[in-house]
Amino acid sequence: MDGVLIIVFAIVLVLGGIFLAVISVSKGGKKYLDVEKYRVKWLAIEQSIQEGQEATYHLALMNADKLLDQALKERGFSGNTMGERMKSAQKAWSNANQVWTAHKLRNQIAHEYEVRVSYDMTKRTLAAFKQALKDVRAI
């Protein structure tokens, strides 16, 4: 009888582990991100801006926004769009207003004609994206 109980207990334990693994995978997110991969990408973004060349500001801000979105997806924040994922992640950020402002500037660059961005504004906006990436433990 003791042998049967041990086998039943082992089966329950294995099935419980499989159940937890399926739940974890179905959420689609990772608890931990490849921080080194994100740091390398972030450094490339920071180094891409060249003072006096506004096109580099636009590209850096677009790439920073994409990198944050990638991190949100990998961390498993829910939502079909970046905005929805940002809402899901709101509590993770130390300054949600700055992150939303940064994302809104990215949207202006992407969707409006002749958006002007200064070097200083680019640096401040990149700082907001960087902090958001830190807050979700990507860098």
MDAnalysis code that builds the backbone (N, CA, C; Angstrom):
import MDAnalysis as mda
import numpy as np

u = mda.Universe.empty(417, n_residues=139, atom_resindex=np.repeat(np.arange(139), 3), trajectory=True)
u.add_TopologyAttr("name", ["N", "CA", "C"] * 139)
u.add_TopologyAttr("resid", np.arange(1, 140))
u.add_TopologyAttr("resname", ["MET", "ASP", "GLY", "VAL", "LEU", "ILE", "ILE", "VAL", "PHE", "ALA", "ILE", "VAL", "LEU", "VAL", "LEU", "GLY", "GLY", "ILE", "PHE", "LEU", "ALA", "VAL", "ILE", "SER", "VAL", "SER", "LYS", "GLY", "GLY", "LYS", "LYS", "TYR", "LEU", "ASP", "VAL", "GLU", "LYS", "TYR", "ARG", "VAL", "LYS", "TRP", "LEU", "ALA", "ILE", "GLU", "GLN", "SER", "ILE", "GLN", "GLU", "GLY", "GLN", "GLU", "ALA", "THR", "TYR", "HIS", "LEU", "ALA", "LEU", "MET", "ASN", "ALA", "ASP", "LYS", "LEU", "LEU", "ASP", "GLN", "ALA", "LEU", "LYS", "GLU", "ARG", "GLY", "PHE", "SER", "GLY", "ASN", "THR", "MET", "GLY", "GLU", "ARG", "MET", "LYS", "SER", "ALA", "GLN", "LYS", "ALA", "TRP", "SER", "ASN", "ALA", "ASN", "GLN", "VAL", "TRP", "THR", "ALA", "HIS", "LYS", "LEU", "ARG", "ASN", "GLN", "ILE", "ALA", "HIS", "GLU", "TYR", "GLU", "VAL", "ARG", "VAL", "SER", "TYR", "ASP", "MET", "THR", "LYS", "ARG", "THR", "LEU", "ALA", "ALA", "PHE", "LYS", "GLN", "ALA", "LEU", "LYS", "ASP", "VAL", "ARG", "ALA", "ILE"])
u.atoms.positions = np.array([
    [0.819, -1.200, 0.000],
    [0.000, 0.000, 0.000],
    [0.860, 1.259, 0.000],
    [1.978, 1.264, 0.747],
    [2.860, 2.435, 0.786],
    [3.466, 2.712, -0.585],
    [3.772, 1.680, -1.351],
    [4.333, 1.843, -2.682],
    [3.352, 2.521, -3.626],
    [2.071, 2.180, -3.497],
    [1.033, 2.790, -4.331],
    [0.899, 4.276, -4.005],
    [0.939, 4.613, -2.723],
    [0.851, 6.024, -2.324],
    [2.024, 6.831, -2.854],
    [3.184, 6.249, -2.843],
    [4.382, 6.937, -3.339],
    [4.258, 7.174, -4.842],
    [3.762, 6.174, -5.568],
    [3.585, 6.318, -7.013],
    [2.536, 7.380, -7.320],
    [1.414, 7.342, -6.602],
    [0.360, 8.344, -6.801],
    [0.899, 9.736, -6.488],
    [1.643, 9.871, -5.397],
    [2.229, 11.159, -5.022],
    [3.184, 11.648, -6.111],
    [4.003, 10.737, -6.656],
    [4.960, 11.102, -7.705],
    [4.226, 11.564, -8.960],
    [3.142, 10.874, -9.311],
    [2.368, 11.250, -10.494],
    [1.749, 12.636, -10.298],
    [1.175, 12.879, -9.129],
    [0.575, 14.188, -8.837],
    [1.638, 15.278, -8.904],
    [2.811, 14.999, -8.370],
    [3.903, 15.964, -8.386],
    [4.331, 16.282, -9.819],
    [4.490, 15.270, -10.652],
    [4.894, 15.477, -12.042],
    [3.817, 16.243, -12.799],
    [2.559, 15.857, -12.636],
    [1.468, 16.553, -13.324],
    [1.359, 18.002, -12.872],
    [1.578, 18.243, -11.591],
    [1.565, 19.624, -11.082],
    [2.668, 20.454, -11.711],
    [3.856, 19.864, -11.853],
    [4.972, 20.566, -12.498],
    [4.684, 20.871, -13.944],
    [4.096, 19.914, -14.646],
    [3.727, 20.127, -16.047],
    [2.678, 21.231, -16.148],
    [1.706, 21.211, -15.267],
    [0.655, 22.231, -15.249],
    [1.255, 23.628, -15.056],
    [2.165, 23.759, -14.107],
    [2.799, 25.059, -13.869],
    [3.634, 25.504, -15.056],
    [4.314, 24.558, -15.701],
    [5.120, 24.898, -16.869],
    [4.237, 25.384, -18.013],
    [3.102, 24.721, -18.215],
    [2.180, 25.130, -19.281],
    [1.636, 26.525, -19.004],
    [1.284, 26.801, -17.768],
    [0.774, 28.124, -17.410],
    [1.848, 29.184, -17.657],
    [3.066, 28.899, -17.269],
    [4.158, 29.851, -17.446],
    [4.403, 30.140, -18.920],
    [4.415, 29.104, -19.745],
    [4.663, 29.283, -21.175],
    [3.493, 29.998, -21.836],
    [2.269, 29.693, -21.414],
    [1.101, 30.297, -22.052],
    [1.019, 31.794, -21.814],
    [1.605, 32.290, -20.746],
    [1.620, 33.734, -20.511],
    [2.535, 34.429, -21.502],
    [3.466, 33.675, -22.079],
    [4.312, 34.224, -23.130],
    [5.445, 35.091, -22.631],
    [5.552, 35.341, -21.381],
    [6.584, 36.226, -20.884],
    [7.690, 35.503, -20.165],
    [8.785, 36.193, -20.042],
    [9.920, 35.669, -19.311],
    [10.055, 36.460, -18.026],
    [10.438, 35.768, -16.996],
    [10.659, 36.483, -15.743],
    [11.912, 37.348, -15.862],
    [12.914, 36.822, -16.550],
    [14.174, 37.546, -16.695],
    [14.499, 37.712, -18.171],
    [14.981, 38.887, -18.525],
    [15.359, 39.168, -19.902],
    [16.866, 39.035, -20.061],
    [17.310, 38.944, -21.287],
    [18.736, 38.918, -21.594],
    [19.249, 40.359, -21.489],
    [19.654, 40.723, -20.292],
    [20.044, 42.107, -19.999],
    [21.196, 42.559, -20.883],
    [22.140, 41.680, -21.138],
    [23.287, 42.066, -21.958],
    [22.845, 42.425, -23.376],
    [21.916, 41.666, -23.933],
    [21.393, 41.963, -25.278],
    [20.753, 43.351, -25.296],
    [19.975, 43.643, -24.267],
    [19.309, 44.949, -24.208],
    [20.314, 46.077, -23.977],
    [21.336, 45.831, -23.182],
    [22.355, 46.879, -22.946],
    [23.088, 47.218, -24.237],
    [23.434, 46.190, -25.002],
    [24.147, 46.420, -26.266],
    [23.273, 47.231, -27.218],
    [22.006, 46.866, -27.325],
    [21.098, 47.614, -28.201],
    [20.915, 49.042, -27.702],
    [20.832, 49.186, -26.373],
    [20.643, 50.526, -25.821],
    [21.857, 51.409, -26.098],
    [23.049, 50.882, -25.910],
    [24.265, 51.659, -26.183],
    [24.311, 52.093, -27.648],
    [23.894, 51.228, -28.550],
    [23.875, 51.581, -29.972],
    [22.906, 52.744, -30.218],
    [21.786, 52.717, -29.538],
    [20.811, 53.818, -29.678],
    [21.425, 55.117, -29.167],
    [22.002, 55.087, -27.982],
    [22.601, 56.304, -27.408],
    [23.721, 56.852, -28.295],
    [24.504, 55.957, -28.855],
    [25.644, 56.390, -29.671],
    [25.236, 56.836, -31.074],
    [23.996, 56.540, -31.452],
    [23.562, 56.884, -32.819],
    [23.222, 58.361, -32.986],
    [22.954, 59.062, -31.888],
    [22.576, 60.467, -32.043],
    [23.825, 61.326, -32.243],
    [23.711, 62.250, -33.189],
    [24.801, 63.159, -33.502],
    [24.258, 64.578, -33.418],
    [24.827, 65.328, -32.522],
    [24.334, 66.685, -32.296],
    [24.324, 67.472, -33.602],
    [23.196, 68.150, -33.842],
    [23.040, 68.945, -35.057],
    [22.426, 68.170, -36.211],
    [22.232, 66.861, -36.052],
    [21.642, 66.045, -37.118],
    [20.318, 65.472, -36.619],
    [19.259, 66.222, -36.879],
    [17.946, 65.899, -36.325],
    [17.440, 64.523, -36.758],
    [17.803, 64.084, -37.926],
    [17.356, 62.760, -38.383],
    [17.850, 61.665, -37.436],
    [19.030, 61.864, -36.857],
    [19.536, 60.855, -35.914],
    [18.733, 60.861, -34.618],
    [18.175, 62.013, -34.260],
    [17.342, 62.090, -33.060],
    [16.070, 61.274, -33.268],
    [15.460, 61.482, -34.436],
    [14.216, 60.779, -34.752],
    [14.434, 59.273, -34.736],
    [15.490, 58.835, -35.393],
    [15.766, 57.402, -35.477],
    [16.048, 56.814, -34.093],
    [16.800, 57.517, -33.280],
    [17.116, 57.030, -31.938],
    [15.851, 56.893, -31.097],
    [14.963, 57.864, -31.192],
    [13.722, 57.813, -30.415],
    [12.807, 56.690, -30.898],
    [12.744, 56.498, -32.192],
    [11.945, 55.391, -32.735],
    [12.508, 54.048, -32.244],
    [13.817, 53.910, -32.304],
    [14.443, 52.652, -31.879],
    [14.308, 52.417, -30.377],
    [14.375, 53.468, -29.596],
    [14.209, 53.333, -28.142],
    [12.802, 52.845, -27.817],
    [11.824, 53.386, -28.508],
    [10.438, 52.972, -28.306],
    [10.254, 51.502, -28.699],
    [10.838, 51.106, -29.813],
    [10.763, 49.705, -30.257],
    [11.408, 48.774, -29.238],
    [12.548, 49.198, -28.693],
    [13.244, 48.368, -27.714],
    [12.411, 48.195, -26.456],
    [11.770, 49.269, -26.013],
    [10.901, 49.163, -24.842],
    [9.732, 48.226, -25.137],
    [9.156, 48.343, -26.314],
    [8.039, 47.468, -26.661],
    [8.480, 46.004, -26.672],
    [9.644, 45.748, -27.212],
    [10.173, 44.379, -27.233],
    [10.329, 43.851, -25.807],
    [10.853, 44.684, -24.919],
    [11.028, 44.276, -23.519],
    [9.681, 43.998, -22.860],
    [8.703, 44.838, -23.130],
    [7.368, 44.629, -22.547],
    [6.767, 43.311, -23.030],
    [6.934, 43.030, -24.317],
    [6.430, 41.760, -24.854],
    [7.123, 40.581, -24.188],
    [8.449, 40.640, -24.128],
    [9.205, 39.524, -23.557],
    [8.917, 39.327, -22.071],
    [8.665, 40.400, -21.377],
    [8.325, 40.280, -19.965],
    [6.896, 39.802, -19.748],
    [6.110, 39.735, -20.819],
    [4.773, 39.181, -20.741],
    [3.689, 40.156, -20.338],
    [3.931, 41.456, -20.495],
    [2.877, 42.422, -20.219],
    [1.782, 42.261, -21.263],
    [0.549, 42.256, -20.820],
    [-0.561, 41.965, -21.720],
    [-0.895, 43.154, -22.596],
    [-1.454, 42.842, -23.764],
    [-1.895, 43.869, -24.685],
    [-1.511, 43.543, -26.106],
    [-2.362, 43.954, -27.022],
    [-2.101, 43.724, -28.446],
    [-1.311, 44.861, -29.072],
    [-1.303, 46.013, -28.423],
    [-0.580, 47.174, -28.947],
    [0.411, 47.664, -27.897],
    [1.307, 48.498, -28.330],
    [2.270, 49.094, -27.401],
    [1.533, 49.852, -26.303],
    [0.526, 50.616, -26.662],
    [-0.229, 51.378, -25.662],
    [-0.862, 50.474, -24.613],
    [-1.428, 49.366, -25.049],
    [-2.037, 48.426, -24.103],
    [-0.984, 47.799, -23.191],
    [0.169, 47.455, -23.776],
    [1.244, 46.883, -22.956],
    [1.773, 47.925, -21.969],
    [1.830, 49.192, -22.399],
    [2.275, 50.256, -21.507],
    [1.310, 50.414, -20.332],
    [0.019, 50.311, -20.597],
    [-0.962, 50.384, -19.512],
    [-0.759, 49.238, -18.531],
    [-0.470, 48.046, -19.054],
    [-0.233, 46.885, -18.198],
    [1.014, 47.069, -17.337],
    [1.995, 47.776, -17.876],
    [3.276, 47.939, -17.189],
    [3.328, 49.174, -16.303],
    [2.290, 49.969, -16.319],
    [2.291, 51.278, -15.655],
    [2.813, 51.235, -14.213],
    [2.428, 50.226, -13.455],
    [2.845, 50.147, -12.050],
    [4.324, 49.825, -11.898],
    [4.936, 49.307, -12.946],
    [6.359, 48.944, -12.887],
    [7.261, 50.163, -13.018],
    [6.734, 51.257, -13.577],
    [7.579, 52.403, -13.873],
    [7.691, 53.367, -12.702],
    [8.890, 53.912, -12.554],
    [9.123, 54.899, -11.498],
    [8.529, 56.257, -11.878],
    [8.385, 56.526, -13.186],
    [7.743, 57.761, -13.626],
    [6.953, 57.503, -14.904],
    [5.731, 57.042, -14.745],
    [4.890, 56.676, -15.883],
    [4.629, 57.868, -16.808],
    [4.495, 59.066, -16.243],
    [4.224, 60.246, -17.082],
    [5.342, 60.491, -18.088],
    [6.579, 60.334, -17.663],
    [7.703, 60.535, -18.574],
    [7.712, 59.489, -19.682],
    [7.361, 58.256, -19.335],
    [7.343, 57.188, -20.338],
    [6.252, 57.464, -21.370],
    [5.072, 57.856, -20.899],
    [3.980, 58.181, -21.822],
    [4.352, 59.370, -22.702],
    [4.998, 60.381, -22.134],
    [5.413, 61.547, -22.920],
    [6.418, 61.129, -23.992],
    [7.343, 60.256, -23.623],
    [8.339, 59.763, -24.582],
    [7.649, 59.007, -25.716],
    [6.719, 58.153, -25.382],
    [6.006, 57.377, -26.405],
    [5.163, 58.288, -27.306],
    [4.565, 59.316, -26.712],
    [3.766, 60.253, -27.514],
    [4.649, 61.009, -28.511],
    [5.867, 61.378, -28.088],
    [6.787, 62.047, -29.008],
    [7.148, 61.100, -30.147],
    [7.391, 59.852, -29.827],
    [7.667, 58.853, -30.865],
    [6.498, 58.795, -31.855],
    [5.277, 58.806, -31.348],
    [4.109, 58.754, -32.226],
    [4.026, 59.988, -33.117],
    [4.367, 61.139, -32.564],
    [4.374, 62.363, -33.377],
    [5.381, 62.235, -34.509],
    [6.561, 61.730, -34.184],
    [7.604, 61.562, -35.205],
    [7.119, 60.608, -36.294],
    [6.460, 59.544, -35.884],
    [6.019, 58.525, -36.835],
    [4.833, 58.968, -37.686],
    [3.956, 59.810, -37.142],
    [2.680, 60.064, -37.799],
    [2.439, 61.501, -38.252],
    [3.264, 62.431, -37.803],
    [3.042, 63.821, -38.179],
    [4.171, 64.315, -39.077],
    [3.827, 65.264, -39.890],
    [4.772, 65.814, -40.849],
    [5.621, 66.906, -40.198],
    [6.912, 66.864, -40.430],
    [7.864, 67.883, -39.988],
    [7.862, 68.145, -38.486],
    [7.947, 67.109, -37.705],
    [8.083, 67.262, -36.254],
    [9.519, 67.683, -35.958],
    [9.659, 68.734, -35.166],
    [10.982, 69.253, -34.802],
    [11.349, 68.753, -33.410],
    [12.541, 68.203, -33.293],
    [13.024, 67.685, -32.019],
    [14.431, 68.223, -31.804],
    [14.662, 68.799, -30.641],
    [15.989, 69.328, -30.337],
    [16.878, 68.226, -29.757],
    [18.156, 68.523, -29.716],
    [19.118, 67.588, -29.120],
    [18.793, 67.366, -27.643],
    [18.512, 68.447, -26.922],
    [18.202, 68.333, -25.489],
    [16.917, 67.536, -25.251],
    [15.908, 67.772, -26.084],
    [14.659, 67.024, -25.954],
    [14.912, 65.530, -26.208],
    [15.754, 65.254, -27.179],
    [16.095, 63.863, -27.488],
    [16.774, 63.209, -26.294],
    [17.707, 63.904, -25.692],
    [18.420, 63.347, -24.527],
    [17.459, 63.090, -23.362],
    [16.556, 64.033, -23.104],
    [15.573, 63.856, -22.020],
    [14.629, 62.684, -22.312],
    [14.206, 62.591, -23.565],
    [13.285, 61.526, -23.940],
    [13.979, 60.176, -23.876],
    [15.220, 60.120, -24.321],
    [15.969, 58.866, -24.208],
    [16.162, 58.473, -22.747],
    [16.359, 59.458, -21.893],
    [16.500, 59.162, -20.458],
    [15.221, 58.531, -19.910],
    [14.069, 58.984, -20.382],
    [12.793, 58.399, -19.946],
    [12.664, 56.952, -20.428],
    [13.033, 56.703, -21.684],
    [12.999, 55.334, -22.202],
    [13.976, 54.441, -21.433],
    [15.152, 54.984, -21.146],
    [16.170, 54.208, -20.425],
    [15.658, 53.823, -19.033],
    [15.038, 54.761, -18.349],
    [14.520, 54.466, -17.015],
    [13.403, 53.419, -17.094],
    [12.564, 53.515, -18.112],
    [11.492, 52.530, -18.294],
    [12.086, 51.139, -18.519],
    [13.150, 51.067, -19.298],
    [13.827, 49.778, -19.533],
    [14.442, 49.241, -18.233],
    [14.992, 50.129, -17.428],
    [15.522, 49.716, -16.121],
    [14.390, 49.209, -15.224],
    [13.273, 49.920, -15.252],
    [12.152, 49.569, -14.394],
    [11.574, 48.186, -14.711],
    [11.634, 47.779, -15.979],
    [11.142, 46.444, -16.338],
    [12.279, 45.419, -16.379],
    [13.419, 45.820, -15.837],
    [14.585, 44.960, -15.689],
    [15.128, 44.433, -17.016],
    [15.112, 45.316, -18.034],
    [15.696, 44.957, -19.320],
    [17.167, 45.381, -19.394],
    [17.488, 46.482, -18.704],
    [18.898, 46.941, -18.676],
    [19.273, 47.241, -17.232],
])
